[in-house]
C-alpha cells in the first residue's frame, strides 16, 4: 500500500504539530508514508471564491505530487472535498481522476479503509466536545445529521471511543455550524464570530474541557472566539488525541489557552 500524506497549507503554516501527529499516527499503524515535499495548496481558497481558473496551477501541481499513490491522506475534510469534487481547473484525465478518487480525509481512511478501532498507545482522561464540521457531515458523510431521524453516528466518535479514559460532552446543538466557513468568516465577520461564540459556549456548558475535531480550520476559528471570551477550553485535532498527545505539555508557539 503506497500512502502519501497531504498536509493542507494552513496546517503547515499555523499548526505543524497536527501534520506531525498525523504522520506519527499512520506510522504507528504500520504504514510506510511518503511526504511529497513540493506540495502546496490544493486550490480550494481560489475555487471557493469564484476564481476557479486561477486554481489551475495549484491543482496541476497537486496532481503531479500525488499521482501514483494508492491513498492520499489529509487531516482536513474541506480540502479533501475540494480535491474529490472540485479539482477541475487542471482539466480531466485518467491520471487526475485517480488522484481525486484516492484522496481520503484521515478519519474516514482510519475508519473505512484500515478499519482501526483501538489505539492502545493513547490515553485521554478528559471530557471532549466533538465538532463534526459541515464539510465532514454534508460532503464526506462522516457523521449523521441531527435533522434527519435515526440513531446518531460519527466516524470520528467511533475512533475516539478507542482511546482509554475519554469522556464526551453532550451539547444541545451537536452539529451546528461554528461559523468559520472559510472566507465567510471574513465577508460576514460579525455573524461568524457570534456563531463561533455560541458553539464554544454550548460545548463548555455541557462540560467540555477540550474541543476535538478532524478540521483544524474550524478549531482555529473557535479557539480565537474562546480566547476573546475568556472561555477556559483547549483545542486539539483528532490526530493528536489518537496519536497519544501529552496534554501536560505546553501549547505550541502562538497558541492561546484560557485557564479556568
N, C-alpha and C positions, 0 to 999 in steps of 0.2 A: 504494500500500500504506500503510494507516494503522496505525502501530505505537505502542503505549503501553508505557512502562516501569513495571513494578510492582516496587518496592523493599520487600522484607519489613521489618517493623518493627524486628527485632533488627539487621538490617544498617544501617538508617537510624540507629539509636541508637548502635551499637557499632562498626560497620565501614563508615562512609560512603564510604570510598575504593573499596569494592567496587561500590557503586552508581554512583559516578562513572566507574570503569573500564568498567562495562557500557555506560553511555551513550556514552562516548567510542568504544568499540569499534563499537557499532552505527552511530555517526556516520561512522567511517572506512569502513564498509561501504556508505556511501551512502544510509542510511535517514534519513528525517525522523521523529524520535521525539518524542512528547509525554510529559510527566510530569504526570499529574493531581495537583494539589497538595493535594487534600482526601483523598488515600488514607491509610489507616491499616492496621491489622491485618486479615488475611483471615478471622480467626476460628478458625484452626487450634488454638491452645492450648486454647481453651474446648471445642471439639468433641472433641479428643483426650482430654480429662479427664472426659468424660461430661456436659458442660454444653452440649450441642448447642443447646438452645433459647435459651440466653443468648448464642449467637453470631449470632443473627438480625440484630441491629443492625449489627454489623461486616460481615456478609455483604451486607446490603442496600446499605450504603454502598459496598462493593467493586463491586457491580453498577452502581450509579449512576456511579461513577468510570470504569468500563471498558467500558460498553455502547457499541456503535457502532464499535469498533476492529476491524480485520481480524485483528490479532495483539496479544496482551498478553504481554510477555516479562519473565521474572523470573529472577534468579540464585539460585534455590533449588528443589530437587526436591520437598521435603516440602510447601512452600506450594503449588506447582503441583498436586501430587497432591490436596491438600485441595480446592482450587478445582474441579478436574475431577471428582472422585469424591464429595465430601462437602459441597459447598456447597448444602445442602438446607434449612437452618433458615429462610432467607428466602422459601421457597416454590418453586413451579415455574411457569415461564412461558417462552415462546419467547425473550424477552429474556435471562433468566437462563441458559437452555440455550446461547445463542450465546456469552455471556461464558465459560462453563465450557469449551466446545469450542475456543474461540480462545485459550486461555491455554497458553503454552509455557514450559518451562524453557529457559534460554539455550543450552545446548549442543545440545539437540535442535532448537531453532529454527535455529541456525547449520548444523548437520549435515543435517537433514532438509528444512527449508523453503528456506533460502538455498543449500545445497549448497556452503558455503565449505570449502576445503581448504588455502588458503595465507594466511599473514599476513606479508607482506613487510616490514612495519614493525617486526616483533618479532624479537628475538634473545635467547636464554636459555641461556647457557653453564654449565648446572648439571645435576646429577643429581636427578631428582624421583621421589618416591613418589606414585603416583596413587591417590587414595582415591575410589572409586566408592561412594557412600553406599547404604544399604539401600533408601531411597526411590527412588534413581535406578535401582538394579538391579531391584528386585522390583515397583515400582509403575509406573515410567515406561519400564522395559525399555530403559535406556540403555547397558547392558553385559551381557555374558553372566554366568551363574552358574557358579562353579567346580565345583559338584557335578553339573552336567549335562555329559555328554561332548560334545566337539566343539571346533572351533577357537575359542579365546577372542577376544572382540571388545569394543570400548569406543568409543562415540562421542566421549567426552572425549579418549581417547588419539589417535584419528584426527585430531582437531582439533589437539592439541598437537604431533603429528608434522609439522604445517605450520609450526612455529616453528624457525628455524635454531638449531643448536647444542645443542638439548635432548637429554638422555640420560634413560633410565628405569631405576630400580632394579627388581629382581625379588624382592619379598618372598616369604617362604614361604607366607603366607596372604593372597593379594591382595585378596580381597573379604570378609574377616572384619569384622564389626561393630566400630566403635570404642567402643561403649558409651554414646554420648550419648543417643539415643532420646528427646529432649525431656525431659519430666518424669520419665522413667526415671532420669535422672542425679540427680534429687532424691530420689525414693522409694527407689531402690536405689543410693545413692551409692557404697558400697564396691565393689560389683560393677562399676558404671560406670567408676570410676577404674581398677580393675585391667584392665578391657578396653581402656581408653584407653592405659594404660602399655604393655600388650602390643603394641598396634597401632603405637605410635610406635617402640618398640624393634625390632620386626620390620622396619620400613622403614629405620630408621637402620642396623641391622646389614647390610642389603642395599646400603648406600652412599648412601641418600637424603640430600641436603642440604636440600631443600625438600619439604614435603608440599603437594600441589596437589589441589584438589577443586572440584566445582561446588556444594558445600554448605558454606557458611561456619559453620553451626551445629556440624557435625562438627569442622571445623578449630578452632573456638573451644574445644571440649572437649579436643581433642588438644593444642592449644597450652598449655592450662593443665597438662595431665599432663606435657608435656615440660619446662615451666618448673620444676615442682616436683621433677622427677627430674634436673634439670640436663642434659638431653639436648640437644646442640647441633643445633638444627633450626630452620628458618623455615617459615612457613605462608602460602600465597597462594591466593586464589580463582583459578580458571581464567581468569576475565575479565581479571584483572590481567596474567597471563602472555601471553594472546592480544593484549592491548592494548599490550604492549611495556613492561612495568614496568621501572623503574630499580632494580635490586637494590642499588646502591651508596647509594641514598638512605636516610636514617634511617627507622625504623618510625614509624608514626603515633602520636598520643597514646595512652598506656595500653598500648602494645604491649610485650611482654616477649620478648626474643630472647636465647637462651642461646648464648654463644660457646664454641667448642671449646677 
